[in-house]
Amino acid sequence: MSNSQHKNIDPDRDLKLREEELILKVTKEIVVKFIEMGRVTPTSFEEVFELVYRTIVSAKSRHSR
């Protein structure tokens, strides 16, 4: 993306995108640790990922006030 294109992005939107990316990365790292510990199986992956994701979003919301 060129500098002129980057300047056209709404700063609030850019912040939200970066926050979402960080939430997804943290969720992934936690789920990977659960997999390594044998706590998550391929059949439970989707459910666990969603639960961890929602927990992180909820924690972020509580601490962002």
Backbone as a ProteinNet text record, in pm:
[ID]
protein_1_A
[PRIMARY]
MSNSQHKNIDPDRDLKLREEELILKVTKEIVVKFIEMGRVTPTSFEEVFELVYRTIVSAKSRHSR
[TERTIARY]
84.2	0	89.5	63.5	144.5	106.3	191.9	165.6	38	7.9	-113.5	-237.8	-231.6	-345.3	-358.3	-247.1	-250.1	-308.3	-282.4	-332.4	-484	-545.4	-689.3	-766.6	-698.4	-766	-805	-927.7	-977.9	-896.5	-841	-758.6	-832.9	-962.6	-1041.1	-1054.9	-1076	-1088	-954.8	-846.2	-712.9	-685.1	-721.2	-702.8	-785	-909.2	-995.2	-939.2	-885.6	-825.8	-703.9	-620.7	-502.2	-541.7	-645.7	-694.4	-748	-825.2	-880	-767.8	-666.2	-552.3	-481.6	-465	-399.9	-483.9	-614.3	-703.3	-693.7	-692.8	-681.2	-546.3	-438.5	-305.5	-298.6	-352.4	-351.5	-436.8	-553.1	-640	-566.7	-500.9	-426.1	-318.2	-242.4	-134.7	-188.3	-299.1	-358.2	-406.6	-475.5	-526.8	-411.5	-305.1	-187.3	-130.1	-122.6	-73.4	-165	-295.9	-390.4	-369.3	-343.5	-318.4	-191.7	-85.9	40.4	24.9	-64.5	-87.4	-185.3	-242.3	-337.6	-477.7	-507.2	-639.3	-739.2	-688	-774.2	-746.7	-855.5	-845.7	-900.6	-875	-931.1	-1083.9	-1150.3	-1297.1	-1345.2	-1264.2	-1306.8	-1244.2	-1159.6	-1085.9	-1178	-1278.2	-1364.8	-1434.7	-1487.7	-1557.5	-1462.1	-1345.2	-1248.1	-1198.2	-1167.8	-1120.4	-1224.2	-1350.3	-1456.9	-1470.3	-1462.3	-1472.4	-1355.9	-1235.3	-1117.8	-1129.4	-1169.4	-1184.6	-1284.4	-1401.4	-1503.7	-1455.8	-1380.6	-1327.1	-1230.7	-1144.5	-1047.8	-1119.5	-1217.3	-1293.7	-1365.8	-1422.8	-1493.2	-1396.9	-1281.1	-1181.5	-1134.7	-1113.1	-1070.9	-1178.1	-1303.4	-1413	-1421.3	-1404.7	-1411.2	-1297.3	-1180.2	-1063.6	-1045	-1129.4	-1117.9	-1204.2	-1281.2	-1376	-1307.7
-116.2	0	123.4	215.8	337.4	431.9	529.5	625.4	702.7	738	814.1	730.9	602.6	515.5	497.3	483.3	461.3	582.5	702.9	823.9	835.3	769.1	776.6	687.3	600.7	511.3	589.7	570.3	632	580.3	669.3	624.3	531	555.5	467.3	329.1	325.5	196.9	122.5	195.5	135.6	77.3	150	101.6	-24.3	-24.1	-142	-262.8	-241.1	-351.7	-407.5	-318.5	-364.2	-437.9	-388.5	-456.6	-595	-604.2	-732.5	-830.6	-782.1	-867	-916.6	-828.4	-867.4	-969.2	-949.6	-1044.4	-1181.7	-1185.9	-1313.2	-1380.4	-1302.7	-1358.9	-1417.2	-1343.3	-1391.3	-1517.3	-1516.8	-1634.8	-1754.3	-1734.2	-1842.7	-1897.5	-1809.1	-1852.9	-1934.1	-1891	-1964.6	-2101.7	-2107.1	-2234.8	-2327.6	-2274.1	-2355.7	-2417	-2339.3	-2393.2	-2504.6	-2485.5	-2590.4	-2716.8	-2700.1	-2814.7	-2886.5	-2809.9	-2868.7	-2944.8	-2898.3	-2964	-3081.1	-3100	-3208.6	-3176.7	-3050	-3008.8	-2983.9	-2968.4	-2941.4	-3046.7	-3101.7	-3200.1	-3137.7	-3199.7	-3144.9	-3130.2	-3219.7	-3209.3	-3096.5	-3056.1	-2948.9	-2813.6	-2810.4	-2688.4	-2568.9	-2584.1	-2470.3	-2413.9	-2502.5	-2458.5	-2387.5	-2445.2	-2386.5	-2252.8	-2244.6	-2119.1	-2009.7	-2040.9	-1942.2	-1897.7	-1992.2	-1958.3	-1870	-1904.5	-1824.3	-1685.4	-1678.9	-1550.1	-1461.5	-1517	-1438.9	-1392.8	-1477.7	-1442.1	-1324.8	-1327.5	-1218.3	-1089.3	-1096.6	-977.1	-919.8	-1007.3	-963.4	-896.7	-955.7	-898	-762.4	-751.2	-624.3	-517.8	-554.8	-460	-412.3	-503.9	-467.3	-373.1	-392.6	-312.6	-188.4	-169	-52.2	63.8	44.4	149.5	260.8
0	0	0	-88.1	-95.3	18.3	43.1	150.2	127.9	3	-24.3	4.2	-24.2	6.2	156.8	227.5	370.9	443.8	396.8	461.2	449.5	352.8	332.9	429.3	503.1	596.1	721.1	764.5	886	1005.3	1087.8	1200.7	1296.2	1319.3	1405.8	1344.9	1215	1144.8	1149.8	1129.8	1133.5	1272	1376.8	1513.7	1538.4	1492.6	1510.3	1436.7	1317.9	1242.6	1314.4	1368.9	1443.3	1570.7	1638.8	1759.7	1725.8	1618.4	1576.3	1541.4	1472.5	1437.4	1564.2	1660.6	1786	1862.6	1866.8	1934.2	1867.5	1736.1	1665.5	1693.3	1696.9	1724.9	1865.9	1963.8	2101.7	2113.5	2051.2	2052.3	1994.5	1882.2	1818.1	1910.3	1972.8	2062.6	2179.2	2236.9	2348.8	2303.2	2190.2	2139.9	2102.2	2044.7	2012.5	2140	2247.4	2375.1	2425.2	2411.6	2451.6	2368.1	2239.8	2151.9	2197.2	2224.1	2268.6	2399.4	2485.8	2613.6	2601.6	2482.6	2462	2510	2534.1	2583.2	2469.8	2348.1	2232.4	2126.8	2073.3	1965.8	1838.2	1723.7	1599	1603.3	1673.2	1678.2	1769.2	1866.1	1956.9	1921.8	1819.3	1785.2	1762.6	1679.6	1644.9	1768.4	1851.2	1971.5	2068.1	2090	2181.6	2128.3	1999.2	1941.3	1962.6	1937.3	1953.2	2099.5	2192.1	2334.7	2379.7	2338.3	2375.1	2313.2	2187	2118.5	2192.3	2224.6	2294.5	2432	2499.8	2631.1	2620.1	2520.9	2502	2464.8	2376.7	2338.3	2460.2	2540.7	2661.3	2759.7	2779.3	2869.7	2817.8	2688.3	2629.4	2652.4	2633.2	2650.9	2795.8	2889.9	3032.1	3070.5	3012.3	3049.2	2963	2864.1	2775	2821.9	2924	2967.7	3036.5
[MASK]
+++++++++++++++++++++++++++++++++++++++++++++++++++++++++++++++++

